[in-house]
Amino acid sequence: MALQRNVGGTDRIARAVVGIALVAVAVGAFLTARRGIGVAAALAGAGLLFNAVTRFCGVNALLGIDTCSRE
């Protein structure tokens, strides 16, 4: 199954920035032995970074949202 792009522009940049921030929070949480927060932040950050890199979001696809500018 090919993933059709539906994330672009400002949406993509925002997902990347928030994803990186959440990964940083996860690292900090693991270093202070707060594993629950670390796992949650790592999963959320990884998901957002996946969206930014692949330019595909399953929730957007389900809701019919497309933030890519098509020509």
KENUTI-248639 format. One record per atom (N, C-alpha, C): residue number from 1; residue in three letters; x, y, z. Coordinates in nm, 3 decimals. Each point is the difference from the previous one (the first is absolute). Layout:
residues N
<rec seq="NUM" type="ALA" c1="X" c2="Y" c3="Z"/>
...
END
This chain:
residues 71
<rec seq="1" type="MET" c1="0.085" c2="-0.119" c3="0.000"/>
<rec seq="1" type="MET" c1="-0.085" c2="0.119" c3="0.000"/>
<rec seq="1" type="MET" c1="0.089" c2="0.124" c3="0.000"/>
<rec seq="2" type="ALA" c1="-0.020" c2="0.084" c3="-0.096"/>
<rec seq="2" type="ALA" c1="0.076" c2="0.125" c3="-0.009"/>
<rec seq="2" type="ALA" c1="-0.068" c2="0.105" c3="0.089"/>
<rec seq="3" type="LEU" c1="0.082" c2="0.075" c3="0.070"/>
<rec seq="3" type="LEU" c1="-0.053" c2="0.106" c3="0.086"/>
<rec seq="3" type="LEU" c1="-0.012" c2="0.127" c3="-0.082"/>
<rec seq="4" type="GLN" c1="-0.122" c2="0.047" c3="-0.016"/>
<rec seq="4" type="GLN" c1="-0.023" c2="0.122" c3="-0.076"/>
<rec seq="4" type="GLN" c1="0.028" c2="0.120" c3="0.090"/>
<rec seq="5" type="ARG" c1="0.080" c2="0.093" c3="-0.048"/>
<rec seq="5" type="ARG" c1="0.037" c2="0.117" c3="0.080"/>
<rec seq="5" type="ARG" c1="-0.123" c2="0.082" c3="0.038"/>
<rec seq="6" type="ASN" c1="-0.008" c2="0.035" c3="0.128"/>
<rec seq="6" type="ASN" c1="-0.109" c2="0.088" c3="0.044"/>
<rec seq="6" type="ASN" c1="0.048" c2="0.096" c3="0.109"/>
<rec seq="7" type="VAL" c1="0.132" c2="0.010" c3="0.021"/>
<rec seq="7" type="VAL" c1="0.057" c2="0.093" c3="0.097"/>
<rec seq="7" type="VAL" c1="0.103" c2="0.085" c3="-0.073"/>
<rec seq="8" type="GLY" c1="-0.015" c2="0.130" c3="0.006"/>
<rec seq="8" type="GLY" c1="0.096" c2="0.086" c3="-0.068"/>
<rec seq="8" type="GLY" c1="0.009" c2="0.137" c3="0.063"/>
<rec seq="9" type="GLY" c1="0.097" c2="0.076" c3="-0.046"/>
<rec seq="9" type="GLY" c1="0.015" c2="0.139" c3="0.041"/>
<rec seq="9" type="GLY" c1="0.024" c2="0.019" c3="0.148"/>
<rec seq="10" type="THR" c1="-0.073" c2="0.095" c3="0.056"/>
<rec seq="10" type="THR" c1="0.014" c2="0.036" c3="0.141"/>
<rec seq="10" type="THR" c1="-0.036" c2="-0.117" c3="0.090"/>
<rec seq="11" type="ASP" c1="-0.096" c2="-0.079" c3="-0.038"/>
<rec seq="11" type="ASP" c1="-0.041" c2="-0.117" c3="0.076"/>
<rec seq="11" type="ASP" c1="0.117" c2="-0.097" c3="0.017"/>
<rec seq="12" type="ARG" c1="0.074" c2="-0.022" c3="-0.106"/>
<rec seq="12" type="ARG" c1="0.115" c2="-0.091" c3="0.003"/>
<rec seq="12" type="ARG" c1="0.110" c2="0.054" c3="0.092"/>
<rec seq="13" type="ILE" c1="0.028" c2="0.128" c3="-0.011"/>
<rec seq="13" type="ILE" c1="0.103" c2="0.062" c3="0.083"/>
<rec seq="13" type="ILE" c1="-0.040" c2="-0.007" c3="0.148"/>
<rec seq="14" type="ALA" c1="-0.126" c2="0.030" c3="0.029"/>
<rec seq="14" type="ALA" c1="-0.048" c2="-0.003" c3="0.139"/>
<rec seq="14" type="ALA" c1="0.011" c2="-0.141" c3="0.058"/>
<rec seq="15" type="ARG" c1="-0.035" c2="-0.101" c3="-0.078"/>
<rec seq="15" type="ARG" c1="0.011" c2="-0.139" c3="0.048"/>
<rec seq="15" type="ARG" c1="0.145" c2="-0.036" c3="0.028"/>
<rec seq="16" type="ALA" c1="0.092" c2="0.045" c3="-0.085"/>
<rec seq="16" type="ALA" c1="0.142" c2="-0.031" c3="0.020"/>
<rec seq="16" type="ALA" c1="0.052" c2="0.067" c3="0.127"/>
<rec seq="17" type="VAL" c1="-0.034" c2="0.127" c3="0.020"/>
<rec seq="17" type="VAL" c1="0.048" c2="0.073" c3="0.117"/>
<rec seq="17" type="VAL" c1="-0.056" c2="-0.060" c3="0.129"/>
<rec seq="18" type="VAL" c1="-0.128" c2="-0.026" c3="0.003"/>
<rec seq="18" type="VAL" c1="-0.062" c2="-0.058" c3="0.120"/>
<rec seq="18" type="VAL" c1="0.051" c2="-0.142" c3="0.022"/>
<rec seq="19" type="GLY" c1="0.021" c2="-0.075" c3="-0.108"/>
<rec seq="19" type="GLY" c1="0.054" c2="-0.136" c3="0.012"/>
<rec seq="19" type="GLY" c1="0.139" c2="0.000" c3="0.062"/>
<rec seq="20" type="ILE" c1="0.086" c2="0.089" c3="-0.045"/>
<rec seq="20" type="ILE" c1="0.135" c2="0.011" c3="0.058"/>
<rec seq="20" type="ILE" c1="-0.007" c2="0.040" c3="0.147"/>
<rec seq="21" type="ALA" c1="-0.088" c2="0.094" c3="0.031"/>
<rec seq="21" type="ALA" c1="-0.016" c2="0.043" c3="0.140"/>
<rec seq="21" type="ALA" c1="-0.047" c2="-0.116" c3="0.088"/>
<rec seq="22" type="LEU" c1="-0.093" c2="-0.079" c3="-0.050"/>
<rec seq="22" type="LEU" c1="-0.049" c2="-0.113" c3="0.079"/>
<rec seq="22" type="LEU" c1="0.107" c2="-0.108" c3="0.019"/>
<rec seq="23" type="VAL" c1="0.083" c2="-0.021" c3="-0.099"/>
<rec seq="23" type="VAL" c1="0.110" c2="-0.095" c3="0.015"/>
<rec seq="23" type="VAL" c1="0.098" c2="0.051" c3="0.106"/>
<rec seq="24" type="ALA" c1="0.024" c2="0.130" c3="0.002"/>
<rec seq="24" type="ALA" c1="0.087" c2="0.058" c3="0.102"/>
<rec seq="24" type="ALA" c1="-0.061" c2="-0.017" c3="0.139"/>
<rec seq="25" type="VAL" c1="-0.130" c2="0.020" c3="0.011"/>
<rec seq="25" type="VAL" c1="-0.069" c2="-0.021" c3="0.128"/>
<rec seq="25" type="VAL" c1="0.012" c2="-0.146" c3="0.042"/>
<rec seq="26" type="ALA" c1="-0.012" c2="-0.092" c3="-0.095"/>
<rec seq="26" type="ALA" c1="0.012" c2="-0.142" c3="0.030"/>
<rec seq="26" type="ALA" c1="0.138" c2="-0.033" c3="0.055"/>
<rec seq="27" type="VAL" c1="0.103" c2="0.054" c3="-0.062"/>
<rec seq="27" type="VAL" c1="0.136" c2="-0.025" c3="0.048"/>
<rec seq="27" type="VAL" c1="0.016" c2="0.053" c3="0.143"/>
<rec seq="28" type="GLY" c1="-0.048" c2="0.121" c3="0.023"/>
<rec seq="28" type="GLY" c1="0.007" c2="0.056" c3="0.134"/>
<rec seq="28" type="GLY" c1="-0.078" c2="-0.082" c3="0.102"/>
<rec seq="29" type="ALA" c1="-0.115" c2="-0.050" c3="-0.040"/>
<rec seq="29" type="ALA" c1="-0.081" c2="-0.081" c3="0.090"/>
<rec seq="29" type="ALA" c1="0.070" c2="-0.132" c3="0.033"/>
<rec seq="30" type="PHE" c1="0.062" c2="-0.062" c3="-0.099"/>
<rec seq="30" type="PHE" c1="0.072" c2="-0.124" c3="0.027"/>
<rec seq="30" type="PHE" c1="0.119" c2="0.023" c3="0.092"/>
<rec seq="31" type="LEU" c1="0.067" c2="0.114" c3="-0.016"/>
<rec seq="31" type="LEU" c1="0.116" c2="0.030" c3="0.083"/>
<rec seq="31" type="LEU" c1="-0.038" c2="0.026" c3="0.145"/>
<rec seq="32" type="THR" c1="-0.124" c2="0.044" c3="0.023"/>
<rec seq="32" type="THR" c1="-0.046" c2="0.026" c3="0.137"/>
<rec seq="32" type="THR" c1="-0.091" c2="-0.112" c3="0.052"/>
<rec seq="33" type="ALA" c1="0.005" c2="-0.115" c3="-0.067"/>
<rec seq="33" type="ALA" c1="-0.074" c2="-0.120" c3="0.042"/>
<rec seq="33" type="ALA" c1="-0.152" c2="0.017" c3="-0.002"/>
<rec seq="34" type="ARG" c1="-0.050" c2="0.080" c3="-0.091"/>
<rec seq="34" type="ARG" c1="-0.145" c2="0.013" c3="-0.018"/>
<rec seq="34" type="ARG" c1="-0.037" c2="-0.073" c3="-0.129"/>
<rec seq="35" type="ARG" c1="0.001" c2="-0.132" c3="0.009"/>
<rec seq="35" type="ARG" c1="-0.015" c2="-0.083" c3="-0.118"/>
<rec seq="35" type="ARG" c1="-0.135" c2="0.015" c3="-0.070"/>
<rec seq="36" type="GLY" c1="-0.106" c2="0.016" c3="0.075"/>
<rec seq="36" type="GLY" c1="-0.133" c2="0.014" c3="-0.060"/>
<rec seq="36" type="GLY" c1="-0.010" c2="0.122" c3="-0.089"/>
<rec seq="37" type="ILE" c1="0.046" c2="0.112" c3="0.050"/>
<rec seq="37" type="ILE" c1="0.001" c2="0.123" c3="-0.078"/>
<rec seq="37" type="ILE" c1="0.094" c2="-0.014" c3="-0.118"/>
<rec seq="38" type="GLY" c1="0.114" c2="-0.065" c3="0.022"/>
<rec seq="38" type="GLY" c1="0.098" c2="-0.020" c3="-0.106"/>
<rec seq="38" type="GLY" c1="-0.056" c2="-0.082" c3="-0.115"/>
<rec seq="39" type="VAL" c1="-0.068" c2="-0.108" c3="0.032"/>
<rec seq="39" type="VAL" c1="-0.058" c2="-0.085" c3="-0.104"/>
<rec seq="39" type="VAL" c1="-0.108" c2="0.075" c3="-0.078"/>
<rec seq="40" type="ALA" c1="-0.088" c2="0.069" c3="0.071"/>
<rec seq="40" type="ALA" c1="-0.107" c2="0.074" c3="-0.066"/>
<rec seq="40" type="ALA" c1="0.056" c2="0.109" c3="-0.092"/>
<rec seq="41" type="ALA" c1="0.098" c2="0.075" c3="0.050"/>
<rec seq="41" type="ALA" c1="0.061" c2="0.107" c3="-0.080"/>
<rec seq="41" type="ALA" c1="0.075" c2="-0.057" c3="-0.120"/>
<rec seq="42" type="ALA" c1="0.070" c2="-0.111" c3="0.020"/>
<rec seq="42" type="ALA" c1="0.074" c2="-0.062" c3="-0.110"/>
<rec seq="42" type="ALA" c1="-0.093" c2="-0.050" c3="-0.110"/>
<rec seq="43" type="LEU" c1="-0.110" c2="-0.064" c3="0.038"/>
<rec seq="43" type="LEU" c1="-0.096" c2="-0.049" c3="-0.100"/>
<rec seq="43" type="LEU" c1="-0.065" c2="0.115" c3="-0.077"/>
<rec seq="44" type="ALA" c1="-0.042" c2="0.103" c3="0.073"/>
<rec seq="44" type="ALA" c1="-0.062" c2="0.115" c3="-0.066"/>
<rec seq="44" type="ALA" c1="0.100" c2="0.071" c3="-0.091"/>
<rec seq="45" type="GLY" c1="0.122" c2="0.020" c3="0.048"/>
<rec seq="45" type="GLY" c1="0.103" c2="0.065" c3="-0.081"/>
<rec seq="45" type="GLY" c1="0.034" c2="-0.080" c3="-0.124"/>
<rec seq="46" type="ALA" c1="0.014" c2="-0.132" c3="0.016"/>
<rec seq="46" type="ALA" c1="0.030" c2="-0.086" c3="-0.116"/>
<rec seq="46" type="ALA" c1="-0.113" c2="0.005" c3="-0.102"/>
<rec seq="47" type="GLY" c1="-0.124" c2="0.002" c3="0.048"/>
<rec seq="47" type="GLY" c1="-0.113" c2="0.007" c3="-0.092"/>
<rec seq="47" type="GLY" c1="-0.002" c2="0.130" c3="-0.080"/>
<rec seq="48" type="LEU" c1="0.026" c2="0.111" c3="0.067"/>
<rec seq="48" type="LEU" c1="0.002" c2="0.129" c3="-0.069"/>
<rec seq="48" type="LEU" c1="0.117" c2="0.009" c3="-0.098"/>
<rec seq="49" type="LEU" c1="0.115" c2="-0.054" c3="0.039"/>
<rec seq="49" type="LEU" c1="0.115" c2="0.001" c3="-0.091"/>
<rec seq="49" type="LEU" c1="-0.027" c2="-0.089" c3="-0.121"/>
<rec seq="50" type="PHE" c1="-0.068" c2="-0.113" c3="0.020"/>
<rec seq="50" type="PHE" c1="-0.040" c2="-0.086" c3="-0.111"/>
<rec seq="50" type="PHE" c1="-0.089" c2="0.077" c3="-0.097"/>
<rec seq="51" type="ASN" c1="-0.097" c2="0.073" c3="0.055"/>
<rec seq="51" type="ASN" c1="-0.090" c2="0.082" c3="-0.083"/>
<rec seq="51" type="ASN" c1="0.078" c2="0.103" c3="-0.080"/>
<rec seq="52" type="ALA" c1="0.095" c2="0.066" c3="0.064"/>
<rec seq="52" type="ALA" c1="0.078" c2="0.105" c3="-0.067"/>
<rec seq="52" type="ALA" c1="0.088" c2="-0.057" c3="-0.111"/>
<rec seq="53" type="VAL" c1="0.061" c2="-0.115" c3="0.024"/>
<rec seq="53" type="VAL" c1="0.091" c2="-0.059" c3="-0.098"/>
<rec seq="53" type="VAL" c1="-0.076" c2="-0.060" c3="-0.118"/>
<rec seq="54" type="THR" c1="-0.105" c2="-0.076" c3="0.029"/>
<rec seq="54" type="THR" c1="-0.074" c2="-0.068" c3="-0.108"/>
<rec seq="54" type="THR" c1="-0.104" c2="0.090" c3="-0.065"/>
<rec seq="55" type="ARG" c1="-0.033" c2="0.110" c3="0.066"/>
<rec seq="55" type="ARG" c1="-0.103" c2="0.093" c3="-0.047"/>
<rec seq="55" type="ARG" c1="-0.137" c2="-0.066" c3="-0.007"/>
<rec seq="56" type="PHE" c1="-0.022" c2="-0.099" c3="0.087"/>
<rec seq="56" type="PHE" c1="-0.127" c2="-0.071" c3="0.006"/>
<rec seq="56" type="PHE" c1="-0.047" c2="-0.006" c3="0.145"/>
<rec seq="57" type="CYS" c1="-0.129" c2="0.025" c3="0.021"/>
<rec seq="57" type="CYS" c1="-0.061" c2="-0.011" c3="0.132"/>
<rec seq="57" type="CYS" c1="-0.129" c2="-0.080" c3="-0.014"/>
<rec seq="58" type="GLY" c1="-0.009" c2="-0.110" c3="0.074"/>
<rec seq="58" type="GLY" c1="-0.118" c2="-0.085" c3="-0.006"/>
<rec seq="58" type="GLY" c1="-0.126" c2="0.070" c3="0.047"/>
<rec seq="59" type="VAL" c1="0.011" c2="0.082" c3="0.103"/>
<rec seq="59" type="VAL" c1="-0.118" c2="0.074" c3="0.050"/>
<rec seq="59" type="VAL" c1="-0.048" c2="0.099" c3="-0.106"/>
<rec seq="60" type="ASN" c1="0.095" c2="0.070" c3="-0.063"/>
<rec seq="60" type="ASN" c1="-0.039" c2="0.091" c3="-0.109"/>
<rec seq="60" type="ASN" c1="-0.071" c2="-0.077" c3="-0.111"/>
<rec seq="61" type="ALA" c1="0.051" c2="-0.117" c3="-0.034"/>
<rec seq="61" type="ALA" c1="-0.061" c2="-0.081" c3="-0.105"/>
<rec seq="61" type="ALA" c1="-0.143" c2="-0.040" c3="0.037"/>
<rec seq="62" type="LEU" c1="-0.021" c2="-0.042" c3="0.125"/>
<rec seq="62" type="LEU" c1="-0.134" c2="-0.038" c3="0.044"/>
<rec seq="62" type="LEU" c1="-0.098" c2="0.117" c3="-0.002"/>
<rec seq="63" type="LEU" c1="0.051" c2="0.119" c3="0.033"/>
<rec seq="63" type="LEU" c1="-0.087" c2="0.119" c3="0.006"/>
<rec seq="63" type="LEU" c1="-0.008" c2="0.074" c3="-0.133"/>
<rec seq="64" type="GLY" c1="0.077" c2="-0.044" c3="-0.099"/>
<rec seq="64" type="GLY" c1="-0.002" c2="0.066" c3="-0.131"/>
<rec seq="64" type="GLY" c1="0.074" c2="0.132" c3="-0.002"/>
<rec seq="65" type="ILE" c1="0.095" c2="0.019" c3="0.089"/>
<rec seq="65" type="ILE" c1="0.077" c2="0.124" c3="0.007"/>
<rec seq="65" type="ILE" c1="0.127" c2="-0.014" c3="-0.083"/>
<rec seq="66" type="ASP" c1="0.030" c2="0.100" c3="-0.080"/>
<rec seq="66" type="ASP" c1="0.121" c2="0.000" c3="-0.083"/>
<rec seq="66" type="ASP" c1="0.062" c2="0.137" c3="0.008"/>
<rec seq="67" type="THR" c1="0.118" c2="0.011" c3="0.061"/>
<rec seq="67" type="THR" c1="0.065" c2="0.130" c3="0.013"/>
<rec seq="67" type="THR" c1="0.111" c2="0.019" c3="-0.103"/>
<rec seq="68" type="CYS" c1="0.012" c2="-0.094" c3="-0.093"/>
<rec seq="68" type="CYS" c1="0.098" c2="0.015" c3="-0.110"/>
<rec seq="68" type="CYS" c1="-0.058" c2="0.094" c3="-0.105"/>
<rec seq="69" type="SER" c1="0.086" c2="0.083" c3="-0.056"/>
<rec seq="69" type="SER" c1="-0.046" c2="0.085" c3="-0.111"/>
<rec seq="69" type="SER" c1="0.025" c2="-0.077" c3="-0.130"/>
<rec seq="70" type="ARG" c1="-0.105" c2="-0.032" c3="-0.068"/>
<rec seq="70" type="ARG" c1="0.009" c2="-0.079" c3="-0.125"/>
<rec seq="70" type="ARG" c1="-0.009" c2="0.095" c3="-0.119"/>
<rec seq="71" type="GLU" c1="0.073" c2="-0.036" c3="-0.101"/>
<rec seq="71" type="GLU" c1="0.001" c2="0.086" c3="-0.121"/>
<rec seq="71" type="GLU" c1="-0.072" c2="-0.067" c3="-0.113"/>
END
